[in-house]
Amino acid sequence: MKVCIAEKPGVARDIASVIGATKRKDGYFEGNGYAVTWTYGHLCSLKEPADYDARWKYWNMGTLPMIPERFGIKALDNEGAVRQLEVIRKLFAQAEEIINCGDAGQEGELIQRWVMQYSKAGKPVKRLWISSLTEEAIKDGFDNLRDGKDFDNLYAAGCARAIGDWLLGINATRLYTIKYGNGKSVLSVGRVQTPTLALVVKRQQEIDNFVPVPYWELKTIYRDVEFSLKQGRFDKKEEAEALLEEIKDIPFTIASVKKSNGKETPPKLFDLTSLQVECNKKYSFTAEHTLSVIQSLYEKKLTTYPRVDTTYLPDDIYAKSQEILDGLVPYAKFTAPLKGRKLLKRKQVFDNKKITDHHAIIPTGKFFNNMQPDEKRVYDLVARRFIAVFYPDCQVSNTTVSGDAGKAGFKASGKQILSPGWRELYQNEKTVLSGDAKNAQEQVLPDFEEGESGPHTPSVAEKSTQPPKYYTEATLLRAMETAGKTVEDETLREALKENGIGRPSTRAGIIETLFKRGYVTREKKRIVPTETGKKLIDTIDDELLKSAELTGIWEKKMRDIEKGTYDVSVLMAEIKDMVRTLAAKVKSSKTGAII
């Protein structure tokens, strides 16, 4: 008998129906030579401190740091988990082969491997690796099962992440709570949580310390078009007003009209972070809610695997693209023009070199109407992005007009859409697509002729420099993705993903944890640090513990472990050394309680 183990009962049911395991048993399905069982996410976890040493049960500064010689796992202290583990253990004992059907990612691999380790499986393991849960994808996956050993590096990276979080999180939390918590509150510190909080606190400090500087702008209106002074702003009001007086009665003359045609390519497909950003901007969804919705769409076979960090597709998806488009029935008016012609194949979409384990989030080509309202919203975003990449570029005409009033030179720019191309799918959009500011619809200019002249209306307006903007969930996700660097360019942002803090699948949970701990709060869409959050970051003087950039370097090393290009033992040694250094520093600190 071959035993398949999935991550959730619903997924197990889908797999069982495809491979013929149709008899429902207690905790599994059976039939056609298979048994299909499941976990409920994590059934096992790393052992608690007291499981290694009885003295570690108590929060005592003298026992820190706690660094086990060897880490172990245990079953969750949960009756349902223990019962399901016993079902799995008995099935594994009877198995000739185990097929790991966990979610195709680092966390999914870790969940299933720990269950196998706990159950002392000791049987050959195959791996089902699929990006959607459609019947076709499951059949294809079972036809191309991979050796479980192919994913040893993925498992090693998952273990490194879990152990690193244990070492830093548990030790740092106890250190700071005992030293600075005043016995009133637990001060939670984490490998990713703390650098993320530091980003928010630093931004608040920049806002609080910001001193606005006034300046003055001179603009003029000619033929209902606003022209800006080429020389820029004035630091003194008198200078701006003096120029205004000088030019107000001088006719405005068009010096040059320059037109150039350009094109705008479709927005990139979604990875998880960009989908969370878009949903936060458009619908004010939290990152956690977006993840929940897109996970539901995946489990309903409507979209592909969501916990991804790439916006690209492999070449083999191209051959299936027309079939997927044909399945998007509600979007027939957009897919009809694509039918019967060769689909566009852009390098910014199809690139095998940009694919590791998974591809961008796309629809599967399945559709049904009884989705929840938020599911429909998210599905619509994903479907339109997918259709759009096969549409022609948007053709635009860019116009720059220069004009003079005496010695003062002015300019205005505008844009006209000549052929909407992919923007046909977004005709009702009132705002610019996120990450697509360069495509903003500028003012449409009338036809100007060089040498024409006439009256104009100049004016001076007082402005002031603006403080940095508060983080929203959308901008905080982007900051986590780029290790705190402010990056608008999509290509550069893609390059920085390797050093982002956290993983796409964990960032929403990290942000939510900060809210639950009382370190940050929401003010409408703003994310604002609380006094406790600010005091905690001010107290932590270990830069590595709160540095997004340095934490991003560790994330890169974990990715390299996954690729087999970095030794997990080297990273573990670095983390242990940091924990020892941190413990010595906190113990010797003269700073008093912060709560």
N, C-alpha and C positions, 0 to 999 in steps of 0.2 A: 504493500500500500504506500502511495505517495501522500505525504501530509503537506498541505498548503497552509501558510499562516499569514493572514492579512491584518491590517492595522485596526479595522473597525468591522462590526458585524455586517453593516450594509455593503461594504466592499466585498466581504467574504461571500455574501449572498449572490452578488453579481458574478463573481468568479465561479462560484459553484454551479450556477445556472448555465454558464458557458461550457464548462468541462464535464457536465453530466452528473455532478454530485447533488442529486435532488432530494435525498432522504434527510429530513431534519432530525438531528439528535440533540442531546443535551450539551450545548456548547460547541457544536460543529455540524457540518453537513457531510453526507457520505454518499458515495456511488461512483460507478465506472472506474474503480481502482483508486479513488481519491478520498481523502478526508480534508475538508476545508474548515479550519478554525480561525480564531481571531484574538487580538488583544483589544484593549480599550485605550489606545494610546499607551502610555507608560504603565506597565505592570510591575516593573522593577526600577530601582533607583540605586544610586551609590549609597553605601552604608553611612549611617550617622556617626558623629564623632565618638559617642559612647560605645558603639559597636567595635571600635578598635582599642579603646582604652577606657576603663571605667572612670578614671579621673577626668576625662574629657566631657563627661556629662554635665559638669558644672562650669559656669562662666567664671573663670578664675584667670587673672592675668598671668599667674605663675605657670599655667599649662600651655601658654601660647609661645610660639606658633605650634599648631597641630599639623604635623606632616606624617601621615601613615607611610610605613615602609612599602606597603603594597595596597592598592585600592581594591575593594570588593563590592559586590552588589547584593541586594536583598529584595524580597518581595515587598510591595507596598503594604502598609498596615491597613488593609481593607478586605473585608470578607469576600466581596465579589471578585477582587483581584486574585486572592488566594485560591478561590474555587476554580476560576478560569485557568489559572496556572496549573492546577492539578489535572484538569482536562487536557491541557496541552502536553504536560509531562507524560501522561499515559499514551497519548497519540504518538508522540515522538519515540517512545519505547517500542511501539509496534511498526514504526516506519522503516521502509527500505531507503527512502529518500525524502528530504525536506525541501520544500520550495518556498523560499522567502518572498512573500507577496506584499511586503510592507511598502509604504509610500516611497517613491523613487527619489530619495534625498538623504542627506546626512542624518537627520533626526529619525527618519523611518528606518534607516539601517541600524542605528543605535538601539532603537526600541526592540527590534526583532532579535538582534544579536544578544542583547542582555537576557532576553527570554530563553534563547537557546542555551546560553551559558548557564543560567540558573537551573534549567531543566536537565543539564548534562546530556544534551542530545546525542552528540557523538556520531552522527550520521552524515552521509554526503549531502551537500547543500547546493541547490540551484537557485538562481535569482530571476524573478520576474521583474523586468524593468520596462515600464510603459509610461506614456505621458498623458493618456486619457483612459477612461473606464468604459468606452464603448465596446460593444461585442467584438467588433473588428479588431480593435486594439488589443483586447485580451487574447483573442485567438492568435493574433500575430505574435504576441509576447510569449505565449506557450509554445509556439512553433520555433521560437528563437531564445529559449531559456539560456542564461549565461551561468558560468561557474561561479559559485558563491565567493571563491577566493579572489575573483576579479575586483571585489569591492572591499578587500581588506584595508586598503589605504583610506577609503571613505569611512570605514568603521574606526580606524586609528584616529582620524581627524575628529570624529564625533566624540571619542573617548577623551582626547586631549582637551576639547572644549568643555566637556562635563567636569573633568578633573580640575582643569584650570579655574573654572567657575567655583568649584567646591573650595579649592585651596585659598583663593583670594576672597571669595564671598564670605565664607564662614569665619576665617581668621580675621579679616579686616572688620567685619561686622562686630565680632566680639571685642576686638581691640578698641574700636572707637566707642562702642556702647559702654564698656567698663570704664574707659578713661574719661569720656566726655558726656555720657548720658545722664549722669547724676541719679542713676537708679530710677529714672522716670520713664524713659522711652528707649526702645531699640533703635540704634542708628544703623540702618541698612546700607552697606557698601558693597558694590559689585564691579566686576571687570568691565562690563559695558554700561551698566546703570549709572555709575559714578561719572565717567567721562561725558555721558549724555546730559546729566544734571549740570555738569560744569559748563557745557555749552550754553545752557539756558541762563545760568547765573552770570556768566561772563557777559552775555548780551544785555542782561538787566543792568549790570554795572556800567556798560557803555552808554546805555540810555540815561541812567541816573547822572552820570558824569558829563553828559553832553551839554555843551554851552552853545546855543544857537548864535550864528553870526549873520547879521542882516546884510542884504545886498539889494541892488536895484537893477531891473531889467527895462530896456527900452525896446518897445515893439511898435509896429505900425500896421494899420489896416488899409489895404489897397484892393479895390474891387472885391470886397467881402472876404479877402484872404489875409490871414495874419502872417506878417513877415517878421523874423527875428533879426536883431542886430548881429552882424557877423563877429564883431569884436568881443561879444559875450557880455558878462555882467559888470556892474560898477560897484566898487566898494564904498563910494561916497554918493549920496543923494544929489549933492550940488552939481557934480559932474554930469550925471544923467539928465538933470533938468536943464543944464546949460546947453547940452546937445539938442534936447527937445526944442528949446526956444530957437536954436539956430536953424533947424530943419523944418519946422512945422508949416512954414509958408512956401517952402521950396517944393515944386512938383516932384512926384515920385516917378522915376523912369526905369523901365525894364531893361536891364543890361544884357542878360543872357537867359536863354531857355534851353535846358539840356534834358533830353529824353533818352532813356535806355530801357530796352525790354529785358525782363528777367524771368526767372521761374522759381517756384517754391515747391519743394518735394513734400510728399505726405509726411505727417508726423510718424515717428517710430512706433512700432508695436509696443505693447505693454510688457514690462516685467512687473513684479509685485509692487516694488516701491513706486514706480511711476503711476501704476493704477491707484495706489493709495493716495498719492499726491493729487491726482485728477479728481478722485471722489471727494477728497477733503475740500478742494477748491470749488467744485461744482455743487456738491450736495451737503457739505459740512460733515461727511462721515468721519468717524474716528478711524485711525489706521487699523485698529483691532476689529471694528465692525466690517470694514472692507474685506479684511482677510477672512472673516467668518462667512461673508456673502459669496466671495469667489470660491472658497472651499466648498460651499454648498453646491454651487454651480458645477464644480468639478465632479463631486460625488453624484450629481444628477446627470452626468455624462454630457453636459452642455458646453463646457469649456475644458481646456487642457490643464495639466498640472500647474498650480498657481505659485508655488513657493520657489520662484526662479529669479535670477538676477541678470538675464540676458534679454535683449530686445530683438534677437535675430532668430531666423528659422534655418534648419538644414535643407539642403537641396532636395532631399526625398519628399519633403512636404509640398514642394512645388507641383509634383505630379498629382497630388491629391487635392490641390487647391480648388480646381473647378468643381469637384464633387462637394467640397465643403461649402462653396458659394451657392451651389444649387440647393443645398439644404436650408439656407437662410431665408425661408419663405416670406417672413414679414418684410424683408428688404428686397423683394423682387424688383421693384422699380430701379434699385441701384445695381443689382447684379445682372439684370437683363442686358444692359449694354455690353457686358463683359462676355456674355455667352456667344459661342461660335467664333471667337477670335483667340489668337494666342495671347495668353496673359503676360503682362509685363513681369520681368524678373530683375528686380533691382538688387544691387550689391548691398545697399543699406538694409535690405530685408533678408536675403538669402546668402548666408556666408557660413560654410561649415567650420571655418577656422574660429569663429566666435561662439561655437557651441561646445559645451562640455557634456553634461549629463542631460540637460533639458533645453527646450527652446522657449521662445516668447509665448505669452498667454494668447491663445486664439480660440475661436469657436470650433466645435467638433463637426458642425454641420447638422447637428440635431437641434430640434426646437419643439417646445410645447408651451401653450399659453398660460397654464396655471402656475406661473412663477409668482413669488411674492413681489410686492412693489419694488423693494430695493434690489432684488435679484434682476428684475427687468431693467432697472437703471444701469446696473453694472454690466449686464449682458449687452445692453445697447452700446455702451462705450467700447467693449471688446469687439463686438461685431463690426461696428463702423470703422474702427481702426484697421481691421483685417481687410474689409472691402476696399478701403481707401488706398492701400498700398498697391493695388492693381489698376488704379485710375491714373490718367495722365497727370503730369505736373500742372500746377496752377500757373498760367501765364499772366504776367503783370507788366505794366508800363510804369517805370519810375521817372518822375519828373522833378528837376531841381531848377528853381527860378531865382535869379539874382536881380536885385534892383537897387537903385541909388537915390538918395535924397541929399543933394549937396555932396559933402565928403563922407557921409555915413552910408555904409554898405549893408544891405539886408538880404536875407534869403528865406525861401519857403520850399518845402518839399511835399510831394504827394504821390499817391499811388492809385492806379486804376487796374482793376482786374479785367484782363482782356478775354481770358478763357478760364472759367473756374476750375476745370479739372476735378481733382479730388475734393475740392471745397463744395462740390455739389452735395456731398453728404453732410455738410455742416452749415447749410444756408440759414438755419434758424439760430445759429450760435450768436449770442450777444457779447460774449467775451472771447478773448484770444485763447486758443488752445494752450494749456500749460506747457512750459518749456518751448514755446513757439513765438516768443515776443517779436522776433524779427519779421514775422508774418502779419503783424498788426495792420489793420486797415487804417491808413493815414488819410488826411483830408484829400478829397478829390479836387484838383485844381482846374479852373477854367482855361481856355486857350489864351495864352499870352503871346504877344509879338514883341520881338526885340525892338527897342526904340520907342515903344508906346509910352505915353506919359499922362499923368493926371493927378488930381488931388488925393491926399491920403490923410489918415488920422493917427498920428503918433501918440503914445502914452507911456508913462513911467509907472511901473508897479514895484512896490516894496515886497521883497521875499526874504526868507531866511533859510539857512542850511537846516536840514532835517536830521533828527537822530536816527540811528539804525532802527529797523522795524523789529517788533517783537516776533518771536518764533510762533508760527502756527504749526499744527501737526504736519502739514504739507512741507513747510520749509525746514522743520526739524528732521523729518525723514530724509530730506535731501542732504542736510548737514551730516547726518549719521552715515549716509551713503558715501560721502566724500571726505570723511574724517575731519569735518569742521571747515573745509574750504568752501568758499562761496564760488560756485561754478555755474555759469549759465550755458556755456557751450556744451552741447550734447556729446560730441566726440570726446572732449576732455573728461567729461563726467564719466563716460564709459570706462576710460582708462583708469580712473581713480577708484572704481568699484572694488578692485582687488584689495585696497587698503581701507575700505569702509569699516565702520565699527558695527558689530553685530552682523547677523545675516538677514536677508529679506524676510525670512519666516519668523524671526525673533524680535525685530525692531518694534513692531506694534505692541508686543507684550512688555518690552522694556519701558516704553513711554507710559503704558497703562500702569506699570508698577510704580513709577514716579508719582502718579496721581494717587494711587492707593496708599503709598507711604506718607503722603502729605508733604512731599518735597516740592511739588509744583501744583498749580491750580489753573483752572480755565477762567478767563475773562472774555466772554464771547468766544472768538476764535483764537485769541491770544493765549500763549502758554507763559505763565508768570511764576517765578520761584517764590516759595513761601519763606518766611524768616528762618525756619528750621533748615530748609534746603540751602539757603545762603550761608548760614552759620556752619553747616557741615562742610561745604566746599571751602570756605575760608579756613577751616581748621585743618583740612587735609593739606599737608605741605609736601607730600610725595607726588611729584609732577606726573610720574608714570601712571599712578592710580587714577588721575583725573584728566589725563591728556588724551584727547580724541585721536591725535595723530599717532602717538606711540602705541595706543591700543590698536589702532588700525594696522600697525606693523605686525602685531601679534596675529591679527586676523589673517593677514597675508601669509604668515608662516603656517597657519592652520590650513589654508587653501593649498599651500605647497605640500603639506603632509598628505592631503587628499590626492594630489597629483603624483606623489611619490618622490618629490624632489627635496624634501626636508625631513630631517630625523626627528621623530616625535620626542625622543629622549632629551634632545638638546633644548627643545622648547620647555619641557617639563622642568629641566634643571634651571632654566631662566626664571620660571615662575616661582619655583621653590626658593631660589636665592632672593627674589624680590620680597616674598612673604617674610623671610627671616630678617631682611633689612628693614622692612616696614614695622615688624614687631619691635625691633630694637629702638627704632626712632620714636614710635608712639610711647613706649614704656619710659623713655628718657625725657619726653616732652614736659615742659613746665606749664603748658596751657591748661587752664581750668575747665570745668564743665561748661557746655554751651547750651544746655537745656534748662 
